[in-house]
Amino acid sequence: RIVRWHGQSARWVLDAWTEVWLSPQFRAWSLDPYLAQVHCPVLAIHG
């Protein structure tokens, strides 16, 4: 499906996105500290 939107760059886009999120710098990244600050209903879909 990613090819539909990114064409021949699809592999590069996928690799760039996953390499960032799997890198050691983001290993401890979390929204948990901020979730208590949300005071309205939220439907958050990531992916």
PyMOL Python script that loads the backbone (N, CA, C, O; Angstrom):
from pymol import cmd

cmd.read_pdbstr("""\
ATOM      1  N   ARG A   1       0.809  -1.204   0.000  1.00  0.00           N
ATOM      2  CA  ARG A   1       0.000   0.000   0.000  1.00  0.00           C
ATOM      3  C   ARG A   1       0.850   1.266   0.000  1.00  0.00           C
ATOM      4  O   ARG A   1       0.456   2.293  -0.551  1.00  0.00           O
ATOM      5  N   ILE A   2       1.992   1.178   0.610  1.00  0.00           N
ATOM      6  CA  ILE A   2       2.844   2.376   0.670  1.00  0.00           C
ATOM      7  C   ILE A   2       3.297   2.800  -0.728  1.00  0.00           C
ATOM      8  O   ILE A   2       3.545   3.981  -0.967  1.00  0.00           O
ATOM      9  N   VAL A   3       3.402   1.854  -1.636  1.00  0.00           N
ATOM     10  CA  VAL A   3       3.807   2.165  -3.012  1.00  0.00           C
ATOM     11  C   VAL A   3       2.764   3.064  -3.672  1.00  0.00           C
ATOM     12  O   VAL A   3       3.100   3.928  -4.482  1.00  0.00           O
ATOM     13  N   ARG A   4       1.514   2.856  -3.322  1.00  0.00           N
ATOM     14  CA  ARG A   4       0.438   3.669  -3.900  1.00  0.00           C
ATOM     15  C   ARG A   4       0.677   5.157  -3.658  1.00  0.00           C
ATOM     16  O   ARG A   4       0.420   5.980  -4.537  1.00  0.00           O
ATOM     17  N   TRP A   5       1.160   5.498  -2.489  1.00  0.00           N
ATOM     18  CA  TRP A   5       1.338   6.904  -2.123  1.00  0.00           C
ATOM     19  C   TRP A   5       2.751   7.416  -2.376  1.00  0.00           C
ATOM     20  O   TRP A   5       2.942   8.612  -2.599  1.00  0.00           O
ATOM     21  N   HIS A   6       3.747   6.526  -2.344  1.00  0.00           N
ATOM     22  CA  HIS A   6       5.137   6.980  -2.436  1.00  0.00           C
ATOM     23  C   HIS A   6       5.878   6.461  -3.662  1.00  0.00           C
ATOM     24  O   HIS A   6       7.040   6.808  -3.875  1.00  0.00           O
ATOM     25  N   GLY A   7       5.227   5.644  -4.460  1.00  0.00           N
ATOM     26  CA  GLY A   7       5.826   5.184  -5.712  1.00  0.00           C
ATOM     27  C   GLY A   7       7.168   4.501  -5.517  1.00  0.00           C
ATOM     28  O   GLY A   7       7.328   3.659  -4.634  1.00  0.00           O
ATOM     29  N   GLN A   8       8.134   4.874  -6.354  1.00  0.00           N
ATOM     30  CA  GLN A   8       9.449   4.240  -6.310  1.00  0.00           C
ATOM     31  C   GLN A   8      10.228   4.576  -5.044  1.00  0.00           C
ATOM     32  O   GLN A   8      11.220   3.915  -4.738  1.00  0.00           O
ATOM     33  N   SER A   9       9.800   5.578  -4.315  1.00  0.00           N
ATOM     34  CA  SER A   9      10.479   5.954  -3.068  1.00  0.00           C
ATOM     35  C   SER A   9       9.959   5.170  -1.872  1.00  0.00           C
ATOM     36  O   SER A   9      10.412   5.395  -0.750  1.00  0.00           O
ATOM     37  N   ALA A  10       9.027   4.263  -2.083  1.00  0.00           N
ATOM     38  CA  ALA A  10       8.365   3.560  -0.979  1.00  0.00           C
ATOM     39  C   ALA A  10       9.348   2.862  -0.049  1.00  0.00           C
ATOM     40  O   ALA A  10       9.215   2.974   1.170  1.00  0.00           O
ATOM     41  N   ARG A  11      10.310   2.161  -0.576  1.00  0.00           N
ATOM     42  CA  ARG A  11      11.273   1.446   0.266  1.00  0.00           C
ATOM     43  C   ARG A  11      12.062   2.431   1.123  1.00  0.00           C
ATOM     44  O   ARG A  11      12.256   2.203   2.318  1.00  0.00           O
ATOM     45  N   TRP A  12      12.518   3.529   0.511  1.00  0.00           N
ATOM     46  CA  TRP A  12      13.268   4.532   1.254  1.00  0.00           C
ATOM     47  C   TRP A  12      12.408   5.134   2.369  1.00  0.00           C
ATOM     48  O   TRP A  12      12.881   5.292   3.495  1.00  0.00           O
ATOM     49  N   VAL A  13      11.173   5.466   2.072  1.00  0.00           N
ATOM     50  CA  VAL A  13      10.270   6.055   3.068  1.00  0.00           C
ATOM     51  C   VAL A  13      10.080   5.099   4.236  1.00  0.00           C
ATOM     52  O   VAL A  13      10.184   5.506   5.393  1.00  0.00           O
ATOM     53  N   LEU A  14       9.805   3.842   3.948  1.00  0.00           N
ATOM     54  CA  LEU A  14       9.597   2.847   4.999  1.00  0.00           C
ATOM     55  C   LEU A  14      10.856   2.665   5.842  1.00  0.00           C
ATOM     56  O   LEU A  14      10.787   2.658   7.071  1.00  0.00           O
ATOM     57  N   ASP A  15      11.993   2.521   5.192  1.00  0.00           N
ATOM     58  CA  ASP A  15      13.254   2.338   5.925  1.00  0.00           C
ATOM     59  C   ASP A  15      13.583   3.557   6.787  1.00  0.00           C
ATOM     60  O   ASP A  15      13.997   3.407   7.937  1.00  0.00           O
ATOM     61  N   ALA A  16      13.403   4.749   6.247  1.00  0.00           N
ATOM     62  CA  ALA A  16      13.703   5.966   7.008  1.00  0.00           C
ATOM     63  C   ALA A  16      12.813   6.054   8.239  1.00  0.00           C
ATOM     64  O   ALA A  16      13.288   6.393   9.323  1.00  0.00           O
ATOM     65  N   TRP A  17      11.543   5.755   8.085  1.00  0.00           N
ATOM     66  CA  TRP A  17      10.596   5.842   9.201  1.00  0.00           C
ATOM     67  C   TRP A  17      10.912   4.806  10.278  1.00  0.00           C
ATOM     68  O   TRP A  17      10.961   5.138  11.462  1.00  0.00           O
ATOM     69  N   THR A  18      11.124   3.562   9.876  1.00  0.00           N
ATOM     70  CA  THR A  18      11.370   2.518  10.872  1.00  0.00           C
ATOM     71  C   THR A  18      12.741   2.661  11.530  1.00  0.00           C
ATOM     72  O   THR A  18      12.886   2.371  12.717  1.00  0.00           O
ATOM     73  N   GLU A  19      13.741   3.101  10.780  1.00  0.00           N
ATOM     74  CA  GLU A  19      15.073   3.260  11.375  1.00  0.00           C
ATOM     75  C   GLU A  19      15.070   4.334  12.460  1.00  0.00           C
ATOM     76  O   GLU A  19      15.762   4.197  13.469  1.00  0.00           O
ATOM     77  N   VAL A  20      14.307   5.388  12.262  1.00  0.00           N
ATOM     78  CA  VAL A  20      14.216   6.431  13.291  1.00  0.00           C
ATOM     79  C   VAL A  20      13.588   5.861  14.550  1.00  0.00           C
ATOM     80  O   VAL A  20      14.140   6.014  15.640  1.00  0.00           O
ATOM     81  N   TRP A  21      12.444   5.206  14.418  1.00  0.00           N
ATOM     82  CA  TRP A  21      11.720   4.725  15.599  1.00  0.00           C
ATOM     83  C   TRP A  21      12.400   3.547  16.277  1.00  0.00           C
ATOM     84  O   TRP A  21      12.160   3.298  17.458  1.00  0.00           O
ATOM     85  N   LEU A  22      13.236   2.823  15.562  1.00  0.00           N
ATOM     86  CA  LEU A  22      13.950   1.697  16.164  1.00  0.00           C
ATOM     87  C   LEU A  22      15.348   2.085  16.651  1.00  0.00           C
ATOM     88  O   LEU A  22      16.067   1.248  17.197  1.00  0.00           O
ATOM     89  N   SER A  23      15.732   3.336  16.458  1.00  0.00           N
ATOM     90  CA  SER A  23      17.065   3.772  16.871  1.00  0.00           C
ATOM     91  C   SER A  23      17.146   3.893  18.390  1.00  0.00           C
ATOM     92  O   SER A  23      16.129   4.102  19.050  1.00  0.00           O
ATOM     93  N   PRO A  24      18.346   3.765  18.945  1.00  0.00           N
ATOM     94  CA  PRO A  24      18.523   3.858  20.399  1.00  0.00           C
ATOM     95  C   PRO A  24      18.026   5.181  20.990  1.00  0.00           C
ATOM     96  O   PRO A  24      17.579   5.211  22.137  1.00  0.00           O
ATOM     97  N   GLN A  25      18.100   6.267  20.226  1.00  0.00           N
ATOM     98  CA  GLN A  25      17.659   7.564  20.735  1.00  0.00           C
ATOM     99  C   GLN A  25      16.170   7.577  21.084  1.00  0.00           C
ATOM    100  O   GLN A  25      15.745   8.355  21.938  1.00  0.00           O
ATOM    101  N   PHE A  26      15.388   6.739  20.444  1.00  0.00           N
ATOM    102  CA  PHE A  26      13.945   6.728  20.676  1.00  0.00           C
ATOM    103  C   PHE A  26      13.486   5.544  21.519  1.00  0.00           C
ATOM    104  O   PHE A  26      12.288   5.382  21.748  1.00  0.00           O
ATOM    105  N   ARG A  27      14.402   4.729  21.977  1.00  0.00           N
ATOM    106  CA  ARG A  27      14.039   3.531  22.731  1.00  0.00           C
ATOM    107  C   ARG A  27      13.190   3.862  23.955  1.00  0.00           C
ATOM    108  O   ARG A  27      12.239   3.141  24.256  1.00  0.00           O
ATOM    109  N   ALA A  28      13.514   4.926  24.654  1.00  0.00           N
ATOM    110  CA  ALA A  28      12.794   5.283  25.883  1.00  0.00           C
ATOM    111  C   ALA A  28      11.677   6.298  25.636  1.00  0.00           C
ATOM    112  O   ALA A  28      11.019   6.728  26.583  1.00  0.00           O
ATOM    113  N   TRP A  29      11.453   6.686  24.383  1.00  0.00           N
ATOM    114  CA  TRP A  29      10.449   7.699  24.078  1.00  0.00           C
ATOM    115  C   TRP A  29       9.057   7.180  24.404  1.00  0.00           C
ATOM    116  O   TRP A  29       8.712   6.044  24.080  1.00  0.00           O
ATOM    117  N   SER A  30       8.279   8.013  25.039  1.00  0.00           N
ATOM    118  CA  SER A  30       6.922   7.624  25.422  1.00  0.00           C
ATOM    119  C   SER A  30       6.066   8.865  25.624  1.00  0.00           C
ATOM    120  O   SER A  30       6.557   9.922  26.020  1.00  0.00           O
ATOM    121  N   LEU A  31       4.799   8.719  25.348  1.00  0.00           N
ATOM    122  CA  LEU A  31       3.844   9.797  25.619  1.00  0.00           C
ATOM    123  C   LEU A  31       3.270   9.710  27.024  1.00  0.00           C
ATOM    124  O   LEU A  31       2.527  10.598  27.441  1.00  0.00           O
ATOM    125  N   ASP A  32       3.598   8.670  27.749  1.00  0.00           N
ATOM    126  CA  ASP A  32       3.019   8.452  29.080  1.00  0.00           C
ATOM    127  C   ASP A  32       3.078   9.681  29.993  1.00  0.00           C
ATOM    128  O   ASP A  32       2.080   9.979  30.649  1.00  0.00           O
ATOM    129  N   PRO A  33       4.195  10.404  30.066  1.00  0.00           N
ATOM    130  CA  PRO A  33       4.232  11.563  30.969  1.00  0.00           C
ATOM    131  C   PRO A  33       3.231  12.663  30.586  1.00  0.00           C
ATOM    132  O   PRO A  33       2.869  13.487  31.426  1.00  0.00           O
ATOM    133  N   TYR A  34       2.795  12.679  29.350  1.00  0.00           N
ATOM    134  CA  TYR A  34       1.914  13.742  28.867  1.00  0.00           C
ATOM    135  C   TYR A  34       0.437  13.358  28.875  1.00  0.00           C
ATOM    136  O   TYR A  34      -0.427  14.231  28.801  1.00  0.00           O
ATOM    137  N   LEU A  35       0.144  12.079  28.962  1.00  0.00           N
ATOM    138  CA  LEU A  35      -1.241  11.629  28.860  1.00  0.00           C
ATOM    139  C   LEU A  35      -2.120  12.161  29.981  1.00  0.00           C
ATOM    140  O   LEU A  35      -3.306  12.410  29.765  1.00  0.00           O
ATOM    141  N   ALA A  36      -1.574  12.338  31.154  1.00  0.00           N
ATOM    142  CA  ALA A  36      -2.359  12.874  32.273  1.00  0.00           C
ATOM    143  C   ALA A  36      -2.783  14.321  32.017  1.00  0.00           C
ATOM    144  O   ALA A  36      -3.715  14.812  32.654  1.00  0.00           O
ATOM    145  N   GLN A  37      -2.119  14.998  31.104  1.00  0.00           N
ATOM    146  CA  GLN A  37      -2.450  16.387  30.789  1.00  0.00           C
ATOM    147  C   GLN A  37      -3.590  16.514  29.779  1.00  0.00           C
ATOM    148  O   GLN A  37      -4.075  17.617  29.529  1.00  0.00           O
ATOM    149  N   VAL A  38      -4.014  15.404  29.205  1.00  0.00           N
ATOM    150  CA  VAL A  38      -5.104  15.422  28.227  1.00  0.00           C
ATOM    151  C   VAL A  38      -6.419  15.438  28.992  1.00  0.00           C
ATOM    152  O   VAL A  38      -6.706  14.527  29.769  1.00  0.00           O
ATOM    153  N   HIS A  39      -7.215  16.476  28.769  1.00  0.00           N
ATOM    154  CA  HIS A  39      -8.451  16.657  29.529  1.00  0.00           C
ATOM    155  C   HIS A  39      -9.705  16.591  28.662  1.00  0.00           C
ATOM    156  O   HIS A  39     -10.767  17.060  29.072  1.00  0.00           O
ATOM    157  N   CYS A  40      -9.591  16.023  27.490  1.00  0.00           N
ATOM    158  CA  CYS A  40     -10.758  15.860  26.630  1.00  0.00           C
ATOM    159  C   CYS A  40     -10.644  14.504  25.937  1.00  0.00           C
ATOM    160  O   CYS A  40      -9.545  13.963  25.818  1.00  0.00           O
ATOM    161  N   PRO A  41     -11.765  13.951  25.482  1.00  0.00           N
ATOM    162  CA  PRO A  41     -11.708  12.661  24.794  1.00  0.00           C
ATOM    163  C   PRO A  41     -10.843  12.752  23.530  1.00  0.00           C
ATOM    164  O   PRO A  41     -10.908  13.732  22.788  1.00  0.00           O
ATOM    165  N   VAL A  42     -10.044  11.723  23.304  1.00  0.00           N
ATOM    166  CA  VAL A  42      -9.162  11.693  22.138  1.00  0.00           C
ATOM    167  C   VAL A  42      -9.203  10.305  21.522  1.00  0.00           C
ATOM    168  O   VAL A  42      -9.093   9.301  22.227  1.00  0.00           O
ATOM    169  N   LEU A  43      -9.362  10.250  20.217  1.00  0.00           N
ATOM    170  CA  LEU A  43      -9.185   9.012  19.477  1.00  0.00           C
ATOM    171  C   LEU A  43      -7.900   9.195  18.687  1.00  0.00           C
ATOM    172  O   LEU A  43      -7.877   9.936  17.704  1.00  0.00           O
ATOM    173  N   ALA A  44      -6.843   8.535  19.102  1.00  0.00           N
ATOM    174  CA  ALA A  44      -5.544   8.678  18.450  1.00  0.00           C
ATOM    175  C   ALA A  44      -5.197   7.369  17.762  1.00  0.00           C
ATOM    176  O   ALA A  44      -5.118   6.320  18.401  1.00  0.00           O
ATOM    177  N   ILE A  45      -4.993   7.443  16.467  1.00  0.00           N
ATOM    178  CA  ILE A  45      -4.633   6.261  15.678  1.00  0.00           C
ATOM    179  C   ILE A  45      -3.262   6.523  15.076  1.00  0.00           C
ATOM    180  O   ILE A  45      -3.053   7.530  14.400  1.00  0.00           O
ATOM    181  N   HIS A  46      -2.348   5.627  15.320  1.00  0.00           N
ATOM    182  CA  HIS A  46      -0.981   5.791  14.825  1.00  0.00           C
ATOM    183  C   HIS A  46      -0.632   4.583  13.982  1.00  0.00           C
ATOM    184  O   HIS A  46      -0.925   3.447  14.357  1.00  0.00           O
ATOM    185  N   GLY A  47      -0.016   4.824  12.863  1.00  0.00           N
ATOM    186  CA  GLY A  47       0.410   3.679  12.087  1.00  0.00           C
ATOM    187  C   GLY A  47       0.353   3.843  10.656  1.00  0.00           C
ATOM    188  O   GLY A  47       0.696   2.923   9.915  1.00  0.00           O
TER     189      GLY A  47
END
""", "prot")
cmd.dss("prot")
cmd.show_as("cartoon", "prot")
cmd.util.cbc("prot")
cmd.orient("prot")
